[in-house]
Amino acid sequence: MRRSFTVALERYGYEVKAAADGLTGLELFRDESFDLLILDVMLPGLDGIGLCRRVRESSLVPVLMMSARGDGLDVVAGLEAGADDYVVKPVDTYVLVARIRSLLRRATYAPAPGPGRAADEGPPSEGSEGEVLEFGDLRIDTAGMEVFVSGSTVALTPTELKLLLEFAAHPGVVLERHTLLRNVWEYGWDGDSRVVDLCVQRLRRKLGRERIETVRGFGYKLRR
């Protein structure tokens, strides 16, 4: 399967480096620069979940997790470890490519100016089309794509950042899970809402649990 996916992705124009086990994959990751990682949960030696945790110690590179079970604990564990999205084996090549393209778009995402209040300090660089949005002690520089809490920089993955920007564009508005799946993950169909729930949990750990409010039966909203 590794060989078949390598050949298929190369036909789509991607440069692919493959590893047969987790430890080899970790060495490859440390030795070279990658735009995206695809990790199989069941990698021998160091499994995909453990590898994802090791990657997240030093990198925010987009991670797509591949699991043999769509409703098992593997999916939850992978997303909690820092994966941005997942696919279930067997997976069609066109679905895999669609997820890859979505993740790469998120990694280079440039938002439109949002409705948040511009901060008095730390404005974007001169000539930038972005702005600094402020919600209490949370500040988002949409030009530099940086996030600060109480003046300290917070490192977010591309998916976490795009999710936060989606909330910041609609402060105080309840956003349903399927809306977030469509706008952030670019799902053209109803996807697994656990992706949203676990990414929100990761944002809460980084920004403060009170920052994003759960509205039961509906979705989430960013507190003004």
N, C-alpha and C positions, 0 to 999 in steps of 0.2 A: 504493500500500500504506500509505503514511503517513496519507493521508486516511481510508482505510477503518478502520485501527486507531484513529485518533482518534475517529471516530464510534462505533465499537464500544465503546471504553472509556468514553466519555461516557454511553452507554446503561447501563453498569454503575455510574454515579454518580461517576466520577472526573472531576476537572478536568484537562484536558490542554492543554499548550502544546507545539507541534511546531516543529521547525526542519528546513530542507531540506539543510543542510550543517553540517559540524563547527564551523566558526568562528562561525556564527550561533548554534549550540547553546551554545558556550562563552560567548558574550556574554549569552545568555538565562539561563544558569546563574548567571553573576556578578551579573546584575541582579535576579534573583528568588530566592525560596526554594522548594525542591522536596522532596517526601517520597521520591521515587524517580526514577531516570533509566533510560530504555530507549535504548540506543545500538546503532545498526546498524554493523557492522564496516566496511561499504563506503561510509560517508559521504564525499561529495566534499570536497575542500579538506583539512580535518583529519579523518582517518578516526576510526572509533569507538575504536580502541585508543589512538591518540594523545590523543583527547579524554578517555578514561578516566584516562590518566596525569595529564593537566592537572587534572582534577577531584580526583584523589587527593592532589594537592599541598596542597589546602586543605580537603577535605571527606571525611567518612566516609559520605555519603549512599549508600543501597543502589543498586547498579548492576546492571541486567539487560542482558546483551549479546545481540544478535541476529546470527546468522551464517547464511550461505547454505550453509556446508559443516559438517556435524556432526563430521567426522573429520579436518579439516584443521588446519593450524597456527593458523588464526584463533582457534579455541577456546582453545588453550593460551596464545596471546599475550594474548587478552582477559582470561583469568583471572589471568595473571601481572601484568597491568597493574592489577589490583585489582577486577575485576568479581566480583560475588557469585554469579552464576549465568548461564546462557545458554540460549537457545532456538534451534532451527534452523528457518529458513524453508524452505517455507511452514509456518506454525504456526496451529493452530486458536485462535480467540479464547478458548475456555474453558480451554485449556492456558496461554495467556498470562496470563489473569486469575488462574489458580491460582498461577502463579509470582509474580505481583505480590502477591497476598494473603500468600503465604508470606514474601516479603521484608519486607513491612510488619509482619508479626507479629514477625519477628526484630528489627526496629528498635525495637519496644516490649516486647521480651521481659523478663519478670521471673522469675528462677529460684526454685525451691524451695530451702531450705537444703540444702547439700551435706555430705558426710562429712569434708571437709578439717579440719585443725586450726585452731581460731580463733587469730588472732594476739594477742600481748600488747599491741601498740601499734596505734594508728590504728583503733579500733573504729568501726563504723557509728554514725550519729547515734542519739540516744536515741529509743526508740519504734519503731525500724526492725525489720522482720522478717528482714532480711538478716544476714549475718555476713561476717567476713573470713577467707578460706581462705588457708593458707600452705603452700607447697611449696618448701622451701629459701628462696631469695631471691625467689621468685615469690609475690606477694600479690594476692588477688582480693577486692575489696570487692563483694559481691553486692547490697548495698543501693544504693550509689552507682554500681554498674556501672563500676568503675574497676579497672585492672590496673597493678601496679607491679613492676618488676624492679630489685632493689638500691636501692629507695627512689625510683626515677625512674618517672614516669607513662609508660605505653605506650599509644598510640592504636590501637585496634582497630576495624575495621568491625563492624557488627552481626553479620554471619555469622562473622567470626573470633572475636568474643566468645562467641557461642553455642556454637561448636565447642569453644573452650577450656573453657566451663562444662560441656559434656558430658564432656570428659576429666576435669575436676576432680570431677565427681560420681562418677567411677569410677577413682580413682587406682590405678595399678598393674595395672589390668584391661585386657586387650587388647580393643579395640573394632574390629569388622570394618567395612569400608567401607560395606557395604549397611546396617548399623545406623546409621552416621553419616549416610548419605543420608536415611534414614527420620526420624531424630530431629532433625537439624539443618536439612536442606533440605526435609523433609516430603514426600519422594517416596513415593508409594504404590506404586511399582513400582521395578524395578531401573534406576537411572539411570547416568550416566557417572561412573565412579569417578575420572576425572581431576579432577573438581570438588573432591573430597575431597583428593586428593594435592596439588594446587596450593595449596589453602587451608592445608593443613598446612605446606607449604613457606613460605608467607607468615608463618605463626605462628612458625616456627623462626627466620626472619630477624629477627623482632621480639623474641622471647623468649629466643633462644639455641638453637643446633642440637641441643644435648644434651637439651633439655627434653622433647621428644616422641620416643619411640623407635619405630622401625619394626620390626615383627615379621613377617618375610618370609613370605608366603603366607597371612597372617591379617589384619593391620591395624596399628593404632597403639595406644600406651599412653602415659599421662603418668607420668613417673618421680616417685616419692614424694619 
